[in-house]
Amino acid sequence: MRSTDRILEPVERLSEILFGIIMALTITGAVSVATADRFQIRTMVIAALGCNVAWGIIDAGMYLMSQLGERGRNALAMRAIRETPDPKDAHRIIANQLPALFASVFQPTQFELIRERIGQMSSSDVHPKLTGRDFLGALGICILVILSTFPVVIPFIVIDDVRLALRTSNAIAIILLFTCGFLFARYAGLRPWVTGFIMVAVGVALVSIAIALGG
């Protein structure tokens, strides 16, 4: 359930940060500490930033598409509820639009009240369109993905020893993955420490798979 006061929900913000970290790790993890020179490191840093800029733009576009698709689905559901002659069928459509837990505790009288309220609404109230908040959300997603690159690549910029830079970068990435898992668990009602370690394991596994596949 989306808060009207938030442009991006906590899970959305954490997801974008995780994507950015994993994308950056995929590139930095392919660095060879034995043969890399400053030119190769500079190329890697540029590649990591360029990759996450591209991913941020793509993800922002996908966010806008999902927002528009959700509103379109709501508009279709509203039309179906208003045009259905049988109230029970309308109640079933309403229940399908609600989270299963909420739908299970609603009474027929409550579904009927919702049906009546929807019948009084203007079709223009749920016309599928993008708003300024949607574009702000898309911008926020793009910025989050790009910014999440910097903690992973900065060690390669400020530390001359490639081996030390790689270890520092990996340590920072592990801390960030754990923090994202910890915060996600607190938001979702899970066990923070366990979820944090699981997030680290999942992130490392995803990066390993991506590197092994040539990503």
C-alpha positions as CSV (number, residue, x, y, z in Angstrom):
1,M,0.0,0.0,0.0
2,R,1.6,3.2,-1.2
3,S,1.8,6.2,1.2
4,T,0.5,9.4,-0.3
5,D,3.3,11.3,1.4
6,R,6.1,9.4,-0.1
7,I,7.3,9.7,-3.7
8,L,9.2,6.4,-3.3
9,E,8.5,3.7,-0.7
10,P,11.4,2.4,1.4
11,V,11.4,-0.9,-0.4
12,E,11.7,0.9,-3.7
13,R,14.6,3.0,-2.5
14,L,16.4,0.0,-1.0
15,S,15.9,-2.0,-4.2
16,E,17.4,0.7,-6.4
17,I,20.4,1.0,-4.1
18,L,20.9,-2.8,-4.2
19,F,20.7,-2.9,-7.9
20,G,23.3,-0.1,-8.2
21,I,25.7,-1.9,-5.8
22,I,25.3,-5.2,-7.5
23,M,25.9,-3.6,-11.0
24,A,29.0,-1.8,-9.7
25,L,30.3,-4.9,-8.0
26,T,29.9,-6.9,-11.2
27,I,32.3,-4.6,-12.9
28,T,34.8,-4.1,-10.1
29,G,34.8,-7.8,-9.3
30,A,36.2,-8.6,-12.7
31,V,39.4,-6.5,-12.0
32,S,42.6,-8.5,-12.0
33,V,44.8,-7.3,-9.1
34,A,47.8,-9.0,-10.7
35,T,47.7,-7.2,-14.1
36,A,45.6,-4.1,-13.6
37,D,47.3,-0.7,-14.1
38,R,46.0,2.8,-13.6
39,F,44.6,3.0,-17.1
40,Q,42.6,-0.2,-16.7
41,I,41.4,1.0,-13.3
42,R,40.3,4.3,-14.8
43,T,38.5,2.5,-17.6
44,M,36.8,0.3,-15.0
45,V,35.6,3.3,-13.0
46,I,34.2,4.9,-16.1
47,A,32.5,1.7,-17.1
48,A,30.9,1.2,-13.7
49,L,29.6,4.8,-13.7
50,G,28.4,4.6,-17.3
51,C,26.7,1.3,-16.7
52,N,24.8,2.6,-13.6
53,V,23.8,5.8,-15.4
54,A,22.4,3.7,-18.2
55,W,20.7,1.4,-15.7
56,G,19.3,4.3,-13.7
57,I,17.7,5.8,-16.9
58,I,16.2,2.5,-17.9
59,D,14.9,1.8,-14.4
60,A,13.4,5.2,-14.2
61,G,11.6,4.6,-17.5
62,M,10.3,1.2,-16.2
63,Y,9.1,2.9,-13.1
64,L,7.0,5.4,-15.1
65,M,5.6,2.5,-17.2
66,S,4.6,0.6,-14.0
67,Q,2.9,3.7,-12.6
68,L,0.9,4.2,-15.8
69,G,0.1,0.5,-16.0
70,E,-1.2,0.4,-12.4
71,R,-3.4,3.4,-13.0
72,G,-4.7,1.9,-16.2
73,R,-5.6,-1.3,-14.4
74,N,-7.4,0.7,-11.7
75,A,-9.4,2.5,-14.3
76,L,-10.4,-0.8,-16.0
77,A,-11.4,-2.2,-12.6
78,M,-13.4,0.9,-11.8
79,R,-15.3,0.7,-15.1
80,A,-16.0,-3.0,-14.6
81,I,-17.4,-2.3,-11.1
82,R,-19.6,0.4,-12.4
83,E,-20.9,-1.6,-15.4
84,T,-21.5,-4.9,-13.5
85,P,-25.2,-5.3,-12.8
86,D,-24.8,-7.9,-10.1
87,P,-23.5,-6.4,-6.8
88,K,-21.8,-9.7,-5.9
89,D,-19.8,-9.6,-9.0
90,A,-18.8,-6.1,-8.3
91,H,-17.8,-7.1,-4.7
92,R,-15.6,-9.8,-6.2
93,I,-13.8,-7.4,-8.4
94,I,-13.2,-5.0,-5.5
95,A,-11.9,-7.9,-3.4
96,N,-9.5,-8.8,-6.2
97,Q,-8.1,-5.3,-6.1
98,L,-7.3,-5.4,-2.4
99,P,-4.5,-7.2,-0.6
100,A,-5.7,-10.7,0.2
101,L,-5.4,-10.1,4.0
102,F,-7.6,-7.0,3.8
103,A,-10.1,-8.6,1.4
104,S,-10.6,-11.5,3.8
105,V,-11.9,-9.3,6.7
106,F,-14.2,-7.1,4.7
107,Q,-17.9,-7.7,5.1
108,P,-20.5,-7.6,2.2
109,T,-21.9,-4.3,3.6
110,Q,-18.4,-2.7,3.4
111,F,-17.9,-4.0,-0.2
112,E,-21.3,-2.5,-1.1
113,L,-20.3,0.9,0.4
114,I,-17.2,0.9,-1.7
115,R,-19.2,-0.1,-4.8
116,E,-21.6,2.8,-4.2
117,R,-18.8,5.3,-3.7
118,I,-17.1,4.1,-6.9
119,G,-20.4,4.6,-8.7
120,Q,-20.4,8.2,-7.6
121,M,-16.9,8.9,-8.8
122,S,-16.1,10.6,-12.1
123,S,-14.2,8.6,-14.7
124,S,-11.7,11.4,-14.9
125,D,-10.7,10.8,-11.3
126,V,-8.9,7.6,-12.2
127,H,-7.9,8.4,-15.8
128,P,-4.5,6.8,-16.4
129,K,-1.9,9.6,-16.6
130,L,1.5,10.4,-15.2
131,T,1.9,13.2,-12.7
132,G,4.8,15.4,-11.6
133,R,5.3,13.2,-8.5
134,D,5.8,10.2,-10.9
135,F,8.6,12.1,-12.7
136,L,10.2,13.0,-9.4
137,G,10.0,9.4,-8.4
138,A,11.7,8.4,-11.7
139,L,14.4,11.0,-11.1
140,G,14.9,9.7,-7.6
141,I,15.4,6.2,-8.9
142,C,17.9,7.3,-11.4
143,I,19.9,9.3,-8.8
144,L,19.8,6.4,-6.3
145,V,21.2,4.0,-8.8
146,I,24.0,6.4,-9.9
147,L,24.9,7.4,-6.3
148,S,25.2,3.8,-5.1
149,T,28.1,3.4,-7.6
150,F,30.4,5.8,-5.8
151,P,31.0,3.9,-2.5
152,V,32.1,0.9,-4.5
153,V,34.4,2.7,-7.0
154,I,35.9,5.5,-4.8
155,P,38.5,3.2,-3.2
156,F,40.0,2.6,-6.7
157,I,40.2,6.4,-7.2
158,V,41.9,7.2,-3.9
159,I,44.0,4.1,-3.2
160,D,47.0,3.3,-5.5
161,D,47.4,-0.3,-4.4
162,V,44.9,-2.2,-6.6
163,R,44.7,-5.2,-4.2
164,L,44.0,-2.9,-1.2
165,A,41.5,-0.9,-3.2
166,L,39.6,-4.0,-4.3
167,R,39.5,-5.4,-0.7
168,T,38.3,-2.0,0.6
169,S,35.7,-1.8,-2.2
170,N,34.4,-5.2,-1.4
171,A,34.2,-4.5,2.3
172,I,32.2,-1.3,1.7
173,A,29.9,-3.2,-0.6
174,I,29.3,-6.0,2.0
175,I,28.5,-3.4,4.6
176,L,26.1,-1.7,2.2
177,L,24.4,-5.0,1.3
178,F,24.0,-5.9,5.0
179,T,22.6,-2.4,5.8
180,C,20.1,-2.6,3.0
181,G,19.0,-6.1,4.2
182,F,18.8,-4.9,7.8
183,L,16.6,-1.9,6.9
184,F,14.4,-3.9,4.6
185,A,13.8,-6.4,7.4
186,R,12.8,-3.6,9.8
187,Y,10.3,-2.3,7.2
188,A,8.9,-5.8,6.4
189,G,8.8,-7.1,9.9
190,L,11.5,-9.7,9.4
191,R,14.6,-10.5,11.5
192,P,17.0,-7.7,10.8
193,W,20.3,-9.4,11.4
194,V,19.4,-12.6,9.7
195,T,18.0,-10.7,6.7
196,G,21.1,-8.6,6.5
197,F,23.4,-11.6,6.2
198,I,21.1,-13.3,3.7
199,M,21.2,-10.1,1.6
200,V,25.0,-10.2,1.6
201,A,24.9,-13.9,0.5
202,V,22.4,-13.2,-2.2
203,G,24.3,-10.2,-3.4
204,V,27.6,-12.1,-3.6
205,A,25.9,-15.0,-5.4
206,L,24.3,-12.7,-8.0
207,V,27.6,-10.9,-8.6
208,S,29.4,-14.2,-9.0
209,I,26.9,-15.5,-11.4
210,A,27.1,-12.2,-13.5
211,I,30.9,-12.4,-13.6
212,A,30.9,-16.0,-14.5
213,L,28.5,-15.4,-17.4
214,G,30.6,-12.5,-18.7
215,G,28.5,-9.7,-17.2
